[in-house]
Amino acid sequence: MQTQVDKQKLEFVYTILKEAGVTPDDLLKFYDIKQLFKLVLRAPLPEGLTKRALEMLIRLYYAAKKGAYSSEFEVVYSYISWITKIPWNKFSQDIVDIDKVASELNKTHYGLQKVKERILTYIASLRLRLEREQKENGLKVLRDIPVLLFVGLQGLGKTTIAKSIARALGRPFVKISLAAFGDISQLRGMPKSYPDAEPGVIVKALVQAQVMNPVILLDEIDKVSSDEKVRNDVYSAFLEIFDPSQNKNFVDRYIDWPIDLSYIFFIATANTTGTLTAPVLDRMEIIRFSSYTDDEKIKIAKDYLLPKVLKRVGLKENELIIDDDVWPEIVRPMGFDAGIRQLERILTNLARKVAYQIMRKQTSSIRITRDNVKDYIVADMGYVG
């Protein structure tokens, strides 16, 4: 099948060149044009986009014959480089194993039982869809997946749960930070005729994932911009990106060609829904993350965070020992509630100070007790690090 497709593409390419009075050998005479021509031949571009790229190369060829193509070359080079990097017809096969999703969530997160239950029921519905659509039409890749919105304070595990879902489904994971978008072009791309033009972040995410069906995390969607006009423009674009009736033909202004986003599994995160418009919220399924109790934080710190921190810093387990009665003070330094992310920073700074003392031959191990804990999480770090 691949050979047949390649043969058809070659015939199509030769037809376009012949109509322009150009042969493949003509394009191969100029090294820069030759390299771009090879990219176009090898990439699985849509037929119309192949034609557009060839027409650009033909114009370059005629300009090169006159010794005057340098001004246009950078634009053509950048454009063809981008369109040939997009994984137009490449997909990872969905696993949708509910037990694997549950295992991933439990392995990476303690507590959050209601959140996990919501996610598992959501995945179960996807599994049912996939099984039935496979029987009906042989579909192996899910599309038109409802968008999830994780809402909660920082440090509750929203991003890591999104990563766990991606791993369990066998899909690549790409994170897009939306905080403080300055212009709609960051999302939709900029026309290629503009100086330093590039595609928007969605196209870049597909290029990074190298499949058309990654899990894309839209991080901090509630903090898109402080400028109301920019925020409204971006949220209007998301209406199109999230809408199954529109996202099959999303047009990035730089690529200027319809791109099918319907296979992407979008997950968004927000601290609050206050800045999101009602139409955008209406297109997402909201899962709220509540704060951990102190007992849950202690369990997470001891069993999940500390082993990771010790490995990262290079310490052995017996080189840093923390007494059980010290943990309440670590999870609430200076009396306030530290989130999970801040808790990991506290443990990291504590471990680094221990590593410093060991390297300076001041000690071979440290035991953190109620008597010395403030020396490690207060005096050394201001108040929390």
Phi, psi and omega in degrees: 000317181298319179298319180297317178299314179300319180295317178297320180294318179300317179298320178296316180298314181298324179295315179298315181295318182297319179297333180267000180074029183234145175250161175303324179298327178299314182291334182281351181289331183253122189304311183298316179293322179301316181295318179291322179299319178296320178299316181296320180295322187276332186280142179279058183287152169302150186303316181296326179286326174300315179299316180299315181297318179296319179297324176295319179292325178295319177297319177298319181299312181295325176292322180295324178300331179266359180072031186220042183252000187298324183293329181267343188299316183300320179295314181294316181300312181296315183295311181293325177300316181291311186293333180275351176271340180292130182279069193310317184232029182252131182224149168268145182279129181290137178267309180049055178262110185298318179297322179292321177298314180299318180297317180297316182295319181288328181290325186256350184219132174261140180078211180053040186298318180294322178296315180298319179297318178298317182293319181293323177292325177295313179295324179299321179293326177293320179298317179298315177301313183298314181299316183287323179286331175295319180292323185282316185222013176074014181297132179247350183232126179288146173223170181056046179279128178304144182279133176264143173236114176269120182244128178171171180294163177296147174085014180263358175099018182297314182292317182291330175292321176299319177296321180296320178298316180298315179299317182293328180275348182077025180253144173299152182244132177228132179255130175245119178274121183261357184299128173062043171302132182267341186198150179298337180296336177295333178264314186267352184084170182239138179310138188297343180285345180283148176299138178057030180293146178214163173292168176280178188292334180292314178297318179299324179294321177295320178296318179294319183285331182062023168216162180270359183232050178283173163269120179249122178267119176265092190278132178059054180294341179279353183243031185307311181194152174276346178277119186298322181294314179299316181299316179294321178298316181293316180294327175296321178294322179294330175302318178290317183295325182274342188277116181301336180279348182240329191285356175286346182227046178291131181247109171285134186296334179281310180292323177056045179204141182301132178237132183275110179261006189288347180270350183285139173263103180270133171232127179249153175237151178205148173281329180207159179263005187302323184269352182279142180284155181300318179298323178293315179299325182294340181264006181234150174264118188272129173238117184267135178258117177271160181294151176285150170284165179299320179298320178295320179297319179297316178299315179296316182296316183287317190264336184248309188282312185300313178301322179293318180295315180302316180295317181295320182280336179099018180266153172268161184302322184279358180269343176222111181241132182242122179296147183301323184283359179270334187304321178302326180285330179288321181281345175229066179296138181058020175087354181257166185275112177271134176289173183297319180296317178293324178298320178294323177296318179300312180295323179295314179295322177299313181295324179294323179293322177296317179299321179298315181294322178292318180295328179276008178063023179281336181196166176255345177197161179230137173247121180273121181238175178296336181284328185245000186300323182293335176294336185257332182244359178237297184300324185280338190231027182077273172226326174221353181093000000 
